[in-house]
Amino acid sequence: MAIDSLDLALKAFGAPIYVYHEIVHNQYVVRTFRDQGAVFVDSLEEVPEGSTLLFSAHGVSPAIREQARLRRLNAIDATCPLVTKVHLEAIRFAKDGYKILLIGHDGHDEVIGTLGEAPEAIVLVEDEADVERLEFPPEARLAYLTQTTLSVDDAGRIIAALRKRFPQITSPPKEDICYATQNRQEAVRELSDAADAVIVLGSQNSSNSQRLRELAREKGRQAFLVDGPQDLNVGDFSRGMTVLITAGASAPESVVRETVDWLIEHFDATVTTSTIREEKVSFPLPKPLRGFAKTARG
């Protein structure tokens, strides 16, 4: 949805379209859009007043939304609805007087946005060691939330540690980890036993892609996290190997196909597709783009 939103915004409003942070954490996607006139910024001071601005899939804090309003920016919100769900949960828990323990990675765009919703009520927890350092009285009202792109296993261990130390802790109504993240982790867990090596297509700053590589390595497999086949080394593979290819949630299908073609070209590979979960979820476009999308798509 976020990628479609930026594509439509460029067609509807023309370049430049400013994007607060990378639209998704995938360098292939970012380079492609940069070539088309998208400008990725880390500060709204870089955006001329009155310009069109897209909020990335990872979401932003209320302070950024207010800054965009004050600069009279035409802001289009392409935040993933699953991230928005976490933001709304943070707001609700904070209003109800809970101290929120946010399980996530310090500095990640999504975590920064969620922290901004209720900074006085949220404590970031990155690992089980952080859990041991927490100090709350027995009567404290506690709740936990998670970054949507975490390792399911890692999050589970941290949640178990929280529940052990604070039995009264409240969970979100539904788990926060993205279905696409969970599905890919499940696929790597189930399929890597039959592979000699695993290629994960994704960028180094993609949290969910990093988790896939870590999971493959935990299974004892060679694992390569690359943006595309141009980053692979022929010497790392040989005929007769079984190679599992998977991809981060925002990696384009075209890159997957190029990687398969690279293995066929260099090793005369045969290809088998395995499906662990069918994904049929879709999210609506931001309201400012829906009318143009209907016109553009006929």
N, C-alpha and C positions, 0 to 999 in steps of 0.2 A: 504494500500500500504506500509506504513512504517513497519508494523508488518510482512508482507510478505517479505519485503526487508531484515530484520534482520534474519528471518528464513532461507532465501536462502543464505545469507552471511555466516551464520554458516555452512551450508552444503557445500558451494563452497570453502570456505577458511579455515574452521575449527576454533575451539576455540583457543585462545580467540579472540572475536571480540569486539572492544571498541566502546562504544556509548556515544556521547556527550549529557549529560543529559538523562533523562528517554525517551525511545523510544516513548511512549505515557504516559499520566498521568493516568495509571491504575496499581495498585500494583499487581494484579493477573498476568497481562502480564509481568511486570518487574520481579517478582519472578520466573516465568516459564522460562524466557530467562536467568536469572542469573544462574539457575540450569543447563542450557545447555552450559554455558561458556561465556555468554555475560558479559562484564564488563562496568558498567555505571560510567562515570566520570564527574566531574564538572570543570576540568581543563585539558587542553591538555598536561600539564607537567606530568600528570599521565600516558600518553600513550607513550610507548617506540617508538623511532624513527623507521620508516619503517613499523609500524603495520597497520592493517586495521581498519579504523575508520568510523562509521556511524553517519551522522548528523540526529538528531531526526525529528519527524514530525513537531515540532514547529519552525524549522528554526534557522539559526545562522547569526551572523553579518559578514560583510566582514573581520573584524579583525581576527575572528576565522578561516575563510577560509585561510587567509594568514598565520596564525600560523601553520595550518595543512600542508600547502605547505612547509614552512621552516623546519618542522620536518620530511619531506619526508613521510608523512602518505598517505596510500592508502585510500583516502576519498571517501565515497559513500554517495550521497546526497539523503536522504529520506524525505526531506521537503515536507509537503503537498502543492500541487499546489495552493490551495486557499491562503495559507500563502505567497507563492512566488508572487502571484498576488499583495498582499498588499505591499510587498517589492518593486516590480517594480513600483507601483504607488508612493511610497515614493520617489524613485529615480527620477522619472519623474517630480513630483511636485517640488522637491528641485531644480532640474536643471532649471525649469521654474521660479524660484524666489519666490515660495510660502513659507509661514510659515505654517507648517503642524501641525494640532491639532489631536493627536493620542488618540482616546478613548479606554482605556484599563486599566488593573490592573497592578500597579507598581510591578516589580519583576517577573512577569510571563515570562516564557522562550520565548514565542512568542513576547511579547512586547520588551524584551531586544534585540532580533534579529532585529526587525523592527527599533528600535531606532538607532541601529548601522549602518543602511544604510545611514542616514543623520542626525547625532546627532546635528549638528549646526542649523538645520532647523525644528526640531520636538519638540513640547511641549506636554507632557503627560497630558491628561484630564481624571480624574477618575469619576467625578460626576458633578452634576449641580452647586455645590458650587465652584468647580474649574473654571467653566465657568464664574461665577460672578467675579472671581479674575483676569481674563485675561484683559490685557490692550493693545489694538492695535489701531492705528490711522484709521480713516474712509477709507483711501485709501489703507490700507494694503491688500496685496494679500494673502488670507487665503484659506486653503483647509482642509478637515477632512478625516481621515481614522479610521477604527475600528479594534480592535482585533477580530479574526474570531469566538471566542467561547463565545461572550457576550450574555447576555439576550437581546432578540430583543426589549422588552419593555423598559429596562433601556437605551439601546443605542438610542432608539427613543426619549426618554425624553431629553437626553443630546444633541442630534442633534437638536431637536426643540429649546432648550435653546441657542445653538450656532447660529442658524439661526435668532433667535430673536435679539440677541446682535450684530451679524455681518451678515446683510442681503446679503452681497456680497460674503459670503463664498462659495467655490466650493466643490461639492461632487465627490466621485469616480464615474467612468462611470457605474459601477455596484456595488451593495451593497457588503460589505466585509464579513458579517456574514455567516458562513458555512451553507450550505443547511441542513446538518445532524443535526446541532445544532437547526436550525429553525424548522425542522420537529418534533423533539422531544419536543420542547417547545410547539408547536401547539398541539401535542397529549395530553400532560399533561393538557394544558388549556381546551381542549374540553372534556377529559374523567374523570378528577378528580371530577367533580360535582357528578358523579355517584358512587364515592368511599368513603369509610370510612377512608382509610389510603393509603399512597403512598410509595412504596419502589423504591428508585432510586439506581441502581447498578452502582457504580463508586467510585473513590477514592477521599479523602478529598482535594487533590491538583489538582483535575480536575475542571477547571473553568466551563465547560459546564454542568458537573454533579451538581455542587453547584447551578447553575442557576435553574436546574430542581427542586431541593429540595425547593429553595426559592419560585418558582412559585407555587408549591403545597401548601406551607404554606400560601401564599398570598390568595389562594382559600379557606383557612380555614381548611385544611386537616392535619392530622398527617403525617409527612414525615420523612422517614429514609434514610440516605445516607450511604450505606455500600458497602464493597468490594465483599461480597458474603453472602450466607445464614449462614455461621459460625458466622457472626457478628449480627445476628438477635436474639431477645429475645422472646421466646414463650409467655411470659406474656404480650407482647404488642399487641397480636392478640387474637381473639376468634372466635368460630364458628358463622356463620351468618354474619360476616363482609365481605364487598366487598373491596378487596385490588387491587389497580392498581400497576402493575410492569412496570417500564420503565428502561432505561439504558443510561449512557453517551455514547458519540459517539465512544469511543474506548473500551467499555466493550465487552468481548467475548460472543458469543451466548451461549457457554457452561455454563457460570455463570448464565445466564438468566434461562436456563433449570434446573440447580441445585436449583435455588431459587423457581421455580414453583414446583419442586419435593418436596422441604422442606415443602411448604404449603400443598401439597397433603398429605404428610406423617403425619404431625402434626394435620391437621384440616380437612382431607378428602375433600380438596377443589375441586371444579369444575372449569374448565378453559375455558375462552372465549378470543379469539384473536381479537383485533380491529386494523384495518389498516387505518391510516389517510392519509399517503402519501406513494406511492411506490418509493423506492430508486433504481435507475438503473445506477447511476453514478459510473464509475470506472476510476482509474488513472494509467498511465503506470509506470512500474518499472523503477528505475534508470538504465541508459544505461549499466553500468558494470555488471548488473545482468540479463539482458534480455536473452542473449545467454544461460547462465546456466539454466535459468528458462525453456526455450524451451526444453533443453536436459532432465532436471529433470522431466518434466511433460509429456515426451514422444512424 
